């Protein structure tokens, strides 16, 4: 979000006042839609950073704020990040599931694979289960395609030797 007055840690965002003023639209990572300084449009610059085209003000979405904090405080847990940045733990967990963040090496806390329960550092599935899920989705897509393709240029099953069209 827009950081006008850096607090002690330099990463706190004052979201409440901006939401009341209607300057920022709500989305998953609270990405700014327009510049609160001048009302100009903002352009995504990467890693959660947005820059105003008109006045050059820099803004950060939730991911940018968390990323900046973690670069300076490696190994911080979700509660510490939430306290320092104001980004909810729910959003932080979503960033982990989206593979935008990773659990630090040697951490006692780990995510679990949604399929087999094996500990993982980011994402939703371990590498083995991710391949299986991807294959299942591809097979499902292929079956759906083949089911929809019946009758177009090939005879339907059970209709061998019969006329396809009858004149009346």
PyMOL commands that set and color helices and strands:
alter all, ss='L'
color gray80, all
select helices_A, chain A and resi 15-21+62-72+78-85+89-97+127-149
alter helices_A, ss='H'
color red, helices_A
select strands_A, chain A and resi 42-46+49-52+58-60+111-112+119-120
alter strands_A, ss='S'
color yellow, strands_A
deselect
rebuild
show_as cartoon
